[in-house]
Amino acid sequence: MALFNDFNFKDRKAILRVDFNVPLNKETFEITDDKRMQAALPTINKIISDGGSVIIISHLGRPKNGPDLSFSLKHLTNHLEKITKRKVLFADDCIGEQAKTLSKNLNIGEILLLENVRFYKEETKGDINFAQQLAVLGDCYVNDAFGTAHRAHASTAHIASCFSLENKMCGLLMTAEIESARKVMEETQRPFTAIVGGAKVSDKVLIVENLMKVADHIIIGGGMAYTFKKALGGKIGASLCENDRIETCKEILSKAADLDVEIHLPVDSIVANAFSADAKIDVANSDEIAEDWMGLDIGPTAAQHFTQIIEHSKTILWNGPMGVFELKPFQEGTRSIANAVARATKKGGYSLIGGGDSAAAAKKFEVVKRISHVSTGGGALLEYFEGKELPGIAAINK
């Protein structure tokens, strides 16, 4: 594998796989959040400043049956020109004669944006012939799409086999993502606190089990906390609960005790009599919730307890909110965690926020600039912390 910063792109046509899966307004097709495009700029700028040109591959959404205007990358062309301050050409197809001609005639400093690779079912199937048709468009390959690194798709993994080791590499964003994840798992400063939230235990079992090997503290919030509370014999009312995961929770608590890892559950909760911002709201012990009430956020005592642990930590991983932070009455728990992570970072700790909901919360509560690293890859980061190999990264090293 070549090192991106050491590679000279002069007179090279670099195929750049990015994650431009940005949200669009369904009526006007305007981009409502361009952070994924902004994240790719340093890599694009380095290639161009070296004297190279860029051929961009990406997906957008999950088109079901071939080309679909609502998922066309054409909608991104003008904004890409604006943020790169470069001429951006667009190919109506990601393979075929037009793509070949446009890439062949691409001038130094120009950018060619290819149409959505997921218009072909061969992309998600990891078809090698499709990957080869993409590979012929350039003479080196850069993967900067960490958000899809856990997918063994044609343009994220199999295309890499078409290039020699010295002509394929990770881009700056991908490199930063890998380094931040390694800093948490392999270069851990202690104490290390992992904050795991979200709705379901089933979504986070593997990450919690793997984190127990390295973490000192694991804070559990969100809907998944109530399955743990029920596993401990608590009364959780109408709170979210996966009854088929109660034994799993008991096993996790037992393993944590054996490994001397402290698992922290919310002692109290903000409860409501309906899943609504207009519901009646109260505070209750998390294991004494009335029959028709549900926990929708951690309570003030839990927030204070969690905050103290976080602020005394040197390494912090946050994946998942503490409650339904999208609704105003249930956002204080997640806000308190966001601010605690920011304060711990200011004290010299290393913080990594991963997952779409956590990143959205960090943005909502205006702490993004006070965090060491906010990951762009939810699923990929989750699988990394579950201990799985990421095909998009593994392919670059072969």
Backbone hydrogen bonds in HBPLUS format (Angstrom, degrees):
<---DONOR---> <-ACCEPTOR-->    atom                        ^
c    i                          cat <-CA-CA->   ^        H-A-AA   ^      H-
h    n   atom  resd res      DA  || num        DHA   H-A  angle D-A-AA Bond
n    s   type  num  typ     dist DA aas  dist angle  dist       angle   num
A0002-ALA N   A0168-LYS O   3.12 MM 166  6.02 157.9  2.17 160.3 160.8     1
A0006-ASP N   A0003-LEU O   3.00 MM   3  5.42 134.3  2.22 109.6 122.4     2
A0007-PHE N   A0003-LEU O   3.11 MM   4  6.22 121.4  2.47 148.0 163.9     3
A0007-PHE N   A0004-PHE O   3.14 MM   3  5.22 149.5  2.23 102.5 111.7     4
A0012-ARG N   A0009-PHE O   2.89 MM   3  5.06 156.2  1.94 136.6 131.1     5
A0011-ASP N   A0051-GLY O   2.85 MM  40  5.87 160.4  1.89 132.3 129.0     6
A0053-SER N   A0012-ARG O   3.01 MM  41  6.44 158.8  2.05 163.6 167.8     7
A0139-ASP N   A0013-LYS O   2.93 MM 126  5.69 157.5  1.98 150.0 156.8     8
A0014-ALA N   A0053-SER O   2.96 MM  39  6.23 160.7  2.00 162.4 156.6     9
A0055-ILE N   A0014-ALA O   2.82 MM  41  5.98 166.0  1.84 160.8 158.3    10
A0015-ILE N   A0140-CYS O   2.90 MM 125  6.13 174.6  1.91 158.0 156.6    11
A0142-VAL N   A0015-ILE O   2.81 MM 127  6.10 163.8  1.84 171.9 172.1    12
A0016-LEU N   A0055-ILE O   2.79 MM  39  5.88 166.6  1.81 148.7 153.0    13
A0057-ILE N   A0016-LEU O   2.93 MM  41  6.05 166.3  1.95 146.7 148.0    14
A0017-ARG N   A0142-VAL O   2.90 MM 125  6.32 160.2  1.94 165.1 171.2    15
A0144-ASP N   A0017-ARG O   2.83 MM 127  5.75 162.1  1.86 158.4 164.6    16
A0018-VAL N   A0057-ILE O   2.98 MM  39  6.25 164.7  2.00 174.6 177.6    17
A0022-VAL N   A0020-PHE O   2.77 MM   2  5.39 133.2  1.98 107.9  92.9    18
A0032-THR N   A0023-PRO O   2.98 MM   9  5.74 166.9  2.00 143.8 148.1    19
A0025-ASN N   A0030-GLU O   2.73 MM   5  5.18 157.6  1.78 149.0 156.6    20
A0029-PHE N   A0025-ASN O   2.68 MM   4  4.74 140.4  1.83 141.9 148.6    21
A0037-MET N   A0034-ASP O   2.91 MM   3  5.30 125.5  2.21 109.5 124.0    22
A0038-GLN N   A0034-ASP O   2.91 MM   4  6.22 163.1  1.94 160.0 165.7    23
A0039-ALA N   A0035-LYS O   2.90 MM   4  6.00 146.9  2.01 139.7 148.4    24
A0040-ALA N   A0037-MET O   3.14 MM   3  5.44 143.1  2.28 104.1 114.0    25
A0041-LEU N   A0038-GLN O   3.13 MM   3  5.37 154.4  2.20 107.2 115.0    26
A0044-ILE N   A0040-ALA O   3.10 MM   4  6.36 166.5  2.12 157.9 162.2    27
A0045-ASN N   A0041-LEU O   2.78 MM   4  5.88 170.6  1.79 164.9 167.4    28
A0046-LYS N   A0042-PRO O   3.06 MM   4  6.17 151.1  2.15 140.6 147.3    29
A0047-ILE N   A0043-THR O   3.25 MM   4  6.50 166.1  2.27 152.0 154.6    30
A0048-ILE N   A0044-ILE O   3.11 MM   4  6.37 166.4  2.13 154.7 158.3    31
A0049-SER N   A0045-ASN O   2.82 MM   4  5.88 159.5  1.86 147.7 154.1    32
A0050-ASP N   A0046-LYS O   3.08 MM   4  6.17 138.5  2.26 142.5 151.7    33
A0052-GLY N   A0047-ILE O   3.01 MM   5  5.39 145.2  2.14 145.3 148.6    34
A0051-GLY N   A0048-ILE O   2.92 MM   3  5.16 147.3  2.03 104.6 115.1    35
A0109-GLY N   A0052-GLY O   3.04 MM  57  6.01 159.6  2.08 128.7 134.9    36
A0054-VAL N   A0110-GLU O   3.14 MM  56  6.58 164.8  2.16 158.2 162.3    37
A0112-LEU N   A0054-VAL O   2.78 MM  58  6.20 164.1  1.81 162.7 168.4    38
A0056-ILE N   A0112-LEU O   2.70 MM  56  6.05 157.8  1.75 162.9 170.7    39
A0114-LEU N   A0056-ILE O   3.04 MM  58  6.02 170.8  2.05 160.4 162.6    40
A0117-VAL N   A0058-SER O   3.19 MM  59  6.31 169.2  2.20 151.8 153.4    41
A0071-PHE N   A0068-ASP O   2.81 MM   3  5.57 159.7  1.85 127.1 133.8    42
A0072-SER N   A0069-LEU O   3.13 MM   3  5.03 167.9  2.14 110.4 110.6    43
A0076-LEU N   A0073-LEU O   2.90 MM   3  5.38 160.0  1.94 114.4 121.1    44
A0077-THR N   A0074-LYS O   3.19 MM   3  5.43 157.7  2.24 109.3 115.7    45
A0080-LEU N   A0076-LEU O   2.91 MM   4  6.05 154.9  1.97 157.3 165.5    46
A0081-GLU N   A0077-THR O   2.97 MM   4  6.27 154.5  2.04 153.0 159.7    47
A0082-LYS N   A0078-ASN O   3.02 MM   4  6.25 153.1  2.09 143.4 151.0    48
A0083-ILE N   A0079-HIS O   2.95 MM   4  6.25 161.4  1.99 154.3 157.3    49
A0084-THR N   A0080-LEU O   3.00 MM   4  5.96 147.4  2.11 144.1 152.2    50
A0085-LYS N   A0081-GLU O   2.78 MM   4  5.36 131.3  2.02 135.5 146.8    51
A0111-ILE N   A0087-LYS O   3.10 MM  24  6.30 158.5  2.15 162.9 167.9    52
A0089-LEU N   A0111-ILE O   2.74 MM  22  6.16 162.4  1.77 165.0 166.7    53
A0113-LEU N   A0089-LEU O   2.81 MM  24  6.07 174.5  1.81 156.4 156.0    54
A0091-ALA N   A0113-LEU O   2.99 MM  22  6.32 161.6  2.02 155.8 158.4    55
A0100-LYS N   A0096-GLY O   3.03 MM   4  6.25 155.6  2.09 150.1 157.9    56
A0101-THR N   A0097-GLU O   2.85 MM   4  6.05 164.1  1.87 155.8 159.3    57
A0102-LEU N   A0098-GLN O   2.91 MM   4  6.07 171.8  1.92 156.6 159.0    58
A0103-SER N   A0099-ALA O   3.01 MM   4  6.05 159.2  2.06 143.5 149.5    59
A0104-LYS N   A0100-LYS O   2.90 MM   4  5.99 156.0  1.96 146.5 153.7    60
A0105-ASN N   A0101-THR O   3.01 MM   4  6.18 153.9  2.08 149.1 155.3    61
A0106-LEU N   A0103-SER O   3.31 MM   3  5.04 163.0  2.34  99.1 103.5    62
A0110-GLU N   A0107-ASN O   3.05 MM   3  5.57 158.1  2.10 138.3 138.3    63
A0119-PHE N   A0116-ASN O   3.14 MM   3  5.78 159.1  2.18 118.2 120.3    64
A0120-TYR N   A0117-VAL O   3.17 MM   3  5.99 164.9  2.19 117.8 121.8    65
A0123-GLU N   A0120-TYR O   3.11 MM   3  5.72 157.2  2.16 114.0 119.6    66
A0125-LYS N   A0121-LYS O   3.19 MM   4  6.37 143.9  2.33 145.6 156.2    67
A0127-ASP N   A0122-GLU O   2.96 MM   5  5.04 173.7  1.97 155.9 156.0    68
A0126-GLY N   A0123-GLU O   3.13 MM   3  5.37 154.8  2.19 104.2 112.0    69
A0154-ALA N   A0123-GLU O   2.89 MM  31  4.85 162.7  1.92 138.5 144.0    70
A0131-ALA N   A0127-ASP O   3.06 MM   4  6.35 155.6  2.12 145.6 152.9    71
A0132-GLN N   A0128-ILE O   2.90 MM   4  6.16 149.9  1.99 145.9 153.6    72
A0133-GLN N   A0129-ASN O   3.09 MM   4  6.39 146.2  2.21 140.6 149.1    73
A0134-LEU N   A0130-PHE O   3.14 MM   4  6.52 140.5  2.30 144.4 154.9    74
A0135-ALA N   A0131-ALA O   2.91 MM   4  6.15 154.5  1.98 146.4 154.2    75
A0136-VAL N   A0132-GLN O   3.19 MM   4  6.36 145.2  2.32 147.5 152.5    76
A0137-LEU N   A0134-LEU O   3.21 MM   3  5.86 162.7  2.24 117.4 122.7    77
A0138-GLY N   A0135-ALA O   3.36 MM   3  6.14 166.1  2.38 122.2 124.3    78
A0141-TYR N   A0167-ASN O   2.92 MM  26  6.35 161.6  1.96 154.0 159.7    79
A0169-MET N   A0141-TYR O   3.02 MM  28  6.52 145.0  2.14 152.5 163.5    80
A0143-ASN N   A0169-MET O   2.97 MM  26  6.45 160.6  2.00 158.0 162.4    81
A0171-GLY N   A0143-ASN O   2.92 MM  28  5.69 161.1  1.96 127.6 127.8    82
A0148-THR N   A0145-ALA O   3.10 MM   3  5.69 159.0  2.15 114.4 120.4    83
A0149-ALA N   A0146-PHE O   3.04 MM   3  4.85 168.8  2.06 107.1 110.3    84
A0151-ARG N   A0148-THR O   3.00 MM   3  5.48 162.9  2.03 120.2 122.7    85
A0392-GLY N   A0149-ALA O   2.84 MM 243  4.21 164.6  1.87 142.3 140.0    86
A0157-ALA N   A0153-HIS O   2.98 MM   4  5.70 146.3  2.10 150.3 153.9    87
A0158-HIS N   A0153-HIS O   3.33 MM   5  6.62 157.3  2.39 143.0 148.4    88
A0159-ILE N   A0154-ALA O   2.83 MM   5  5.78 136.7  2.02 163.0 166.9    89
A0160-ALA N   A0157-ALA O   3.13 MM   3  5.74 142.4  2.28 113.5 122.6    90
A0161-SER N   A0158-HIS O   3.14 MM   3  5.65 146.6  2.26 111.5 119.4    91
A0162-CYS N   A0159-ILE O   2.98 MM   3  5.54 160.3  2.02 116.0 122.5    92
A0163-PHE N   A0160-ALA O   3.15 MM   3  5.61 166.8  2.17 116.1 118.8    93
A0167-ASN N   A0164-SER O   2.91 MM   3  5.33 158.5  1.96 115.2 122.3    94
A0175-THR N   A0171-GLY O   2.94 MM   4  6.08 161.0  1.98 150.9 156.9    95
A0176-ALA N   A0172-LEU O   2.97 MM   4  6.11 157.7  2.02 142.8 148.7    96
A0177-GLU N   A0173-LEU O   2.92 MM   4  6.18 155.6  1.98 152.8 159.7    97
A0178-ILE N   A0174-MET O   2.96 MM   4  6.22 163.3  1.99 153.9 157.8    98
A0179-GLU N   A0175-THR O   2.91 MM   4  6.08 164.9  1.93 151.5 156.2    99
A0180-SER N   A0176-ALA O   2.95 MM   4  6.05 155.3  2.01 144.1 150.7   100
A0181-ALA N   A0177-GLU O   3.06 MM   4  6.25 157.8  2.11 147.3 153.0   101
A0182-ARG N   A0178-ILE O   2.93 MM   4  6.15 157.7  1.98 150.5 157.0   102
A0183-LYS N   A0179-GLU O   2.91 MM   4  6.03 146.2  2.02 141.0 150.6   103
A0184-VAL N   A0180-SER O   3.27 MM   4  6.54 143.2  2.41 138.2 146.1   104
A0185-MET N   A0181-ALA O   3.05 MM   4  6.34 167.5  2.06 152.5 155.2   105
A0186-GLU N   A0182-ARG O   2.63 MM   4  5.11 156.7  1.68 141.2 148.8   106
A0187-GLU N   A0182-ARG O   3.07 MM   5  6.48 136.2  2.27 148.8 153.2   107
A0314-LYS N   A0191-PRO O   2.84 MM 123  5.48 158.4  1.88 147.7 154.8   108
A0315-THR N   A0191-PRO O   3.22 MM 124  6.50 156.1  2.28 149.4 148.2   109
A0216-ASP N   A0192-PHE O   2.89 MM  24  5.30 161.8  1.93 143.2 149.4   110
A0217-HIS N   A0192-PHE O   3.12 MM  25  6.46 161.0  2.16 154.8 155.5   111
A0193-THR N   A0315-THR O   2.88 MM 122  6.27 160.8  1.92 166.4 164.0   112
A0317-LEU N   A0193-THR O   3.07 MM 124  6.54 156.7  2.13 149.4 156.0   113
A0194-ALA N   A0217-HIS O   2.91 MM  23  6.27 164.1  1.94 155.7 156.8   114
A0219-ILE N   A0194-ALA O   2.78 MM  25  6.18 158.1  1.83 159.4 166.4   115
A0195-ILE N   A0317-LEU O   2.69 MM 122  6.04 168.8  1.71 167.5 171.6   116
A0319-ASN N   A0195-ILE O   2.82 MM 124  6.11 172.7  1.82 174.4 174.6   117
A0196-VAL N   A0219-ILE O   2.77 MM  23  6.04 170.3  1.78 176.6 173.6   118
A0221-GLY N   A0196-VAL O   3.05 MM  25  6.41 156.9  2.11 143.4 149.6   119
A0197-GLY N   A0319-ASN O   2.89 MM 122  6.17 163.7  1.92 131.6 135.0   120
A0198-GLY N   A0321-PRO O   3.18 MM 123  5.54 136.4  2.38 155.7 148.8   121
A0224-MET N   A0198-GLY O   3.11 MM  26  6.26 162.9  2.14 153.3 149.1   122
A0204-LYS N   A0201-VAL O   2.87 MM   3  5.26 141.0  2.02 109.6 121.6   123
A0205-VAL N   A0201-VAL O   2.90 MM   4  5.80 114.3  2.34 158.8 177.2   124
A0208-VAL N   A0204-LYS O   2.99 MM   4  6.11 165.7  2.01 158.8 162.5   125
A0209-GLU N   A0205-VAL O   2.95 MM   4  6.17 163.8  1.97 154.9 159.7   126
A0210-ASN N   A0206-LEU O   2.97 MM   4  6.12 155.3  2.03 146.0 152.4   127
A0211-LEU N   A0207-ILE O   2.86 MM   4  5.96 154.9  1.92 146.9 154.4   128
A0212-MET N   A0208-VAL O   3.04 MM   4  6.19 139.9  2.21 143.9 153.1   129
A0213-LYS N   A0210-ASN O   3.18 MM   3  5.69 155.0  2.25 109.1 116.1   130
A0214-VAL N   A0211-LEU O   2.96 MM   3  5.49 152.2  2.04 114.2 122.2   131
A0215-ALA N   A0211-LEU O   2.75 MM   4  5.64 167.3  1.77 176.3 178.8   132
A0262-GLU N   A0216-ASP O   3.07 MM  46  6.36 163.0  2.10 155.7 150.3   133
A0218-ILE N   A0262-GLU O   2.85 MM  44  6.24 158.3  1.89 160.6 162.0   134
A0264-HIS N   A0218-ILE O   2.81 MM  46  6.13 163.9  1.84 152.8 157.1   135
A0220-ILE N   A0264-HIS O   2.92 MM  44  6.11 171.3  1.92 173.5 170.6   136
A0222-GLY N   A0322-MET O   3.03 MM 100  4.16 131.6  2.27 111.3 103.4   137
A0225-ALA N   A0222-GLY O   3.12 MM   3  5.81 153.4  2.19 118.0 124.7   138
A0226-TYR N   A0223-GLY O   3.19 MM   3  5.94 152.5  2.27 118.1 123.8   139
A0227-THR N   A0224-MET O   3.28 MM   3  5.64 139.8  2.45 106.5 116.0   140
A0229-LYS N   A0225-ALA O   2.93 MM   4  6.27 153.5  2.00 143.9 152.0   141
A0230-LYS N   A0226-TYR O   2.94 MM   4  6.06 155.4  2.00 138.9 144.9   142
A0231-ALA N   A0227-THR O   2.96 MM   4  6.14 147.7  2.06 139.0 148.3   143
A0232-LEU N   A0228-PHE O   3.09 MM   4  6.42 132.3  2.33 141.9 154.1   144
A0232-LEU N   A0229-LYS O   3.14 MM   3  5.16 134.1  2.36  94.3 106.7   145
A0234-GLY N   A0229-LYS O   2.89 MM   5  5.25 155.8  1.95 149.0 143.3   146
A0233-GLY N   A0230-LYS O   2.89 MM   3  4.96 158.8  1.94 107.3 111.9   147
A0235-LYS N   A0287-ASP O   2.86 MM  52  4.82 167.7  1.87 118.9 115.1   148
A0289-ILE N   A0235-LYS O   2.91 MM  54  5.79 163.6  1.93 147.5 143.1   149
A0239-SER N   A0236-ILE O   3.03 MM   3  5.66 161.5  2.07 140.0 144.8   150
A0238-ALA N   A0293-TRP O   2.65 MM  55  5.36 159.0  1.69 149.8 152.8   151
A0245-ARG N   A0242-GLU O   2.91 MM   3  5.40 161.2  1.94 117.3 122.4   152
A0246-ILE N   A0243-ASN O   3.42 MM   3  5.46 170.5  2.43 106.5 107.4   153
A0249-CYS N   A0245-ARG O   2.98 MM   4  6.30 155.2  2.05 150.8 156.6   154
A0250-LYS N   A0246-ILE O   3.07 MM   4  6.42 155.3  2.13 147.3 153.8   155
A0251-GLU N   A0247-GLU O   2.94 MM   4  6.23 154.3  2.01 147.2 154.2   156
A0252-ILE N   A0248-THR O   2.90 MM   4  6.21 155.9  1.96 151.0 157.7   157
A0253-LEU N   A0249-CYS O   2.97 MM   4  6.21 163.5  2.00 152.8 156.5   158
A0254-SER N   A0250-LYS O   2.98 MM   4  6.16 150.9  2.07 143.6 151.8   159
A0255-LYS N   A0251-GLU O   2.85 MM   4  6.07 161.8  1.88 152.2 156.9   160
A0256-ALA N   A0252-ILE O   2.91 MM   4  6.05 160.6  1.94 150.0 155.6   161
A0257-ALA N   A0253-LEU O   3.15 MM   4  6.30 152.5  2.23 137.7 144.3   162
A0258-ASP N   A0254-SER O   3.08 MM   4  6.42 154.2  2.15 145.6 152.5   163
A0259-LEU N   A0255-LYS O   2.90 MM   4  6.18 145.8  2.02 149.0 159.0   164
A0261-VAL N   A0256-ALA O   2.83 MM   5  4.89 167.5  1.84 149.1 149.2   165
A0260-ASP N   A0257-ALA O   3.25 MM   3  5.03 157.2  2.31  97.3 103.9   166
A0286-SER N   A0267-VAL O   2.89 MM  19  5.46 165.2  1.91 120.7 125.6   167
A0299-GLY N   A0268-ASP O   2.79 MM  31  4.72 155.0  1.85 121.3 113.6   168
A0269-SER N   A0284-ALA O   2.79 MM  15  5.51 157.6  1.84 163.3 171.1   169
A0284-ALA N   A0269-SER O   3.02 MM  15  5.51 159.2  2.06 152.7 159.4   170
A0270-ILE N   A0297-ASP O   2.85 MM  27  5.06 161.0  1.89 130.3 136.7   171
A0296-LEU N   A0270-ILE O   2.91 MM  26  5.93 172.7  1.92 171.4 171.2   172
A0271-VAL N   A0282-ASP O   2.79 MM  11  5.29 160.3  1.83 146.2 151.9   173
A0282-ASP N   A0271-VAL O   2.89 MM  11  5.29 154.2  1.96 147.3 151.4   174
A0272-ALA N   A0294-MET O   2.91 MM  22  5.48 149.7  2.00 145.3 153.5   175
A0294-MET N   A0272-ALA O   2.83 MM  22  5.48 157.2  1.89 153.0 160.2   176
A0273-ASN N   A0280-LYS O   3.22 MM   7  5.71 141.3  2.38 142.1 151.3   177
A0276-SER N   A0274-ALA O   2.91 MM   2  5.49 128.1  2.19 107.2  91.6   178
A0279-ALA N   A0276-SER O   3.25 MM   3  5.24 167.2  2.27 105.3 107.7   179
A0288-GLU N   A0285-ASN O   2.95 MM   3  5.17 163.9  1.98 118.8 119.5   180
A0293-TRP N   A0290-ALA O   3.06 MM   3  5.41 165.1  2.09 119.7 123.4   181
A0324-VAL N   A0296-LEU O   2.97 MM  28  5.84 157.8  2.02 161.2 160.9   182
A0303-ALA N   A0299-GLY O   2.92 MM   4  6.13 157.8  1.97 151.8 158.8   183
A0304-GLN N   A0300-PRO O   3.01 MM   4  6.18 154.5  2.08 141.3 147.6   184
A0305-HIS N   A0301-THR O   2.95 MM   4  6.17 160.2  1.99 149.1 154.7   185
A0306-PHE N   A0302-ALA O   2.83 MM   4  6.01 171.2  1.84 158.6 160.5   186
A0307-THR N   A0303-ALA O   2.92 MM   4  5.94 155.4  1.98 141.9 149.3   187
A0308-GLN N   A0304-GLN O   3.13 MM   4  6.35 156.2  2.18 147.1 151.7   188
A0309-ILE N   A0305-HIS O   3.32 MM   4  6.65 158.8  2.37 148.2 153.1   189
A0310-ILE N   A0306-PHE O   2.97 MM   4  6.24 168.3  1.99 157.1 160.1   190
A0311-GLU N   A0307-THR O   2.92 MM   4  6.06 165.7  1.94 154.6 158.3   191
A0312-HIS N   A0309-ILE O   3.24 MM   3  5.46 145.4  2.37 101.5 111.3   192
A0313-SER N   A0310-ILE O   3.00 MM   3  5.19 160.7  2.04 116.3 117.7   193
A0350-TYR N   A0314-LYS O   2.73 MM  36  6.06 159.8  1.77 145.1 147.2   194
A0316-ILE N   A0350-TYR O   2.82 MM  34  6.20 153.2  1.89 163.3 166.1   195
A0352-LEU N   A0316-ILE O   2.86 MM  36  6.25 155.5  1.92 160.0 168.2   196
A0318-TRP N   A0352-LEU O   2.93 MM  34  6.37 160.0  1.97 161.7 165.6   197
A0354-GLY N   A0318-TRP O   3.04 MM  36  6.31 166.6  2.06 160.2 163.5   198
A0325-PHE N   A0323-GLY O   2.84 MM   2  5.43 132.3  2.07 107.0  92.2   199
A0327-LEU N   A0324-VAL O   3.04 MM   3  5.96 162.7  2.07 126.3 130.4   200
A0330-PHE N   A0327-LEU O   2.90 MM   3  5.69 157.3  1.95 129.8 137.0   201
A0335-ARG N   A0331-GLN O   2.95 MM   4  6.11 158.3  2.00 154.1 161.3   202
A0336-SER N   A0332-GLU O   2.88 MM   4  6.02 156.8  1.94 146.3 151.7   203
A0337-ILE N   A0333-GLY O   3.15 MM   4  6.44 150.2  2.25 143.7 151.4   204
A0338-ALA N   A0334-THR O   2.94 MM   4  6.18 163.4  1.97 151.7 156.1   205
A0339-ASN N   A0335-ARG O   2.99 MM   4  6.24 163.5  2.02 154.3 157.9   206
A0340-ALA N   A0336-SER O   2.98 MM   4  6.07 148.2  2.08 137.8 146.9   207
A0341-VAL N   A0337-ILE O   2.91 MM   4  6.14 159.9  1.95 156.2 160.5   208
A0342-ALA N   A0338-ALA O   3.10 MM   4  6.33 155.8  2.16 143.1 149.9   209
A0343-ARG N   A0339-ASN O   2.93 MM   4  6.17 153.6  2.00 144.5 151.5   210
A0344-ALA N   A0340-ALA O   2.92 MM   4  6.15 159.1  1.96 149.6 155.2   211
A0345-THR N   A0341-VAL O   3.01 MM   4  6.20 149.3  2.11 143.6 151.8   212
A0346-LYS N   A0342-ALA O   3.02 MM   4  6.30 152.6  2.10 144.2 151.5   213
A0347-LYS N   A0343-ARG O   3.10 MM   4  6.41 139.0  2.28 141.5 152.1   214
A0349-GLY N   A0344-ALA O   3.02 MM   5  5.52 154.2  2.09 147.0 143.5   215
A0348-GLY N   A0345-THR O   2.93 MM   3  5.21 159.1  1.97 109.2 115.4   216
A0373-HIS N   A0351-SER O   3.03 MM  22  6.40 137.7  2.22 150.7 162.9   217
A0353-ILE N   A0373-HIS O   2.94 MM  20  6.42 160.6  1.98 157.3 163.8   218
A0375-SER N   A0353-ILE O   2.76 MM  22  6.03 162.0  1.79 171.6 178.0   219
A0359-ALA N   A0355-GLY O   2.95 MM   4  6.11 165.4  1.97 161.4 166.2   220
A0360-ALA N   A0356-GLY O   2.88 MM   4  6.01 151.7  1.96 143.3 151.7   221
A0361-ALA N   A0357-ASP O   2.89 MM   4  6.12 148.6  1.99 142.3 151.0   222
A0362-ALA N   A0358-SER O   2.86 MM   4  6.15 156.0  1.92 148.6 155.2   223
A0363-LYS N   A0359-ALA O   3.02 MM   4  6.26 150.0  2.11 143.0 150.8   224
A0364-LYS N   A0360-ALA O   2.88 MM   4  6.07 161.9  1.91 146.4 151.9   225
A0365-PHE N   A0361-ALA O   2.89 MM   4  6.05 159.8  1.93 154.1 158.1   226
A0367-VAL N   A0362-ALA O   2.94 MM   5  5.30 172.3  1.94 156.4 158.7   227
A0366-GLU N   A0363-LYS O   3.11 MM   3  4.95 161.7  2.14 103.4 107.7   228
A0370-ARG N   A0367-VAL O   2.77 MM   3  5.20 153.4  1.84 117.7 127.0   229
A0371-ILE N   A0368-VAL O   3.27 MM   3  5.49 162.1  2.31 114.2 114.0   230
A0381-LEU N   A0377-GLY O   3.09 MM   4  5.67 151.5  2.17 126.3 134.6   231
A0382-LEU N   A0378-GLY O   3.00 MM   4  6.18 159.1  2.05 150.3 156.7   232
A0383-GLU N   A0379-GLY O   3.01 MM   4  6.24 159.3  2.05 147.5 152.3   233
A0384-TYR N   A0380-ALA O   2.94 MM   4  6.21 148.3  2.04 144.1 153.6   234
A0385-PHE N   A0381-LEU O   2.98 MM   4  6.28 159.7  2.02 152.7 156.9   235
A0386-GLU N   A0382-LEU O   2.92 MM   4  6.18 120.7  2.28 135.4 152.1   236
A0388-LYS N   A0383-GLU O   2.99 MM   5  5.49 157.5  2.05 167.6 160.5   237
A0387-GLY N   A0384-TYR O   3.00 MM   3  5.26 155.6  2.06 104.7 112.2   238
A0393-ILE N   A0390-LEU O   3.01 MM   3  5.58 141.6  2.17 117.3 127.3   239
A0394-ALA N   A0390-LEU O   2.94 MM   4  6.12 171.1  1.95 160.7 163.8   240
A0395-ALA N   A0391-PRO O   2.99 MM   4  5.92 159.6  2.03 148.6 152.2   241
A0396-ILE N   A0393-ILE O   3.14 MM   3  5.48 136.2  2.34 105.4 116.5   242
A0397-ASN N   A0394-ALA O   3.09 MM   3  5.43 137.4  2.28 104.3 115.8   243
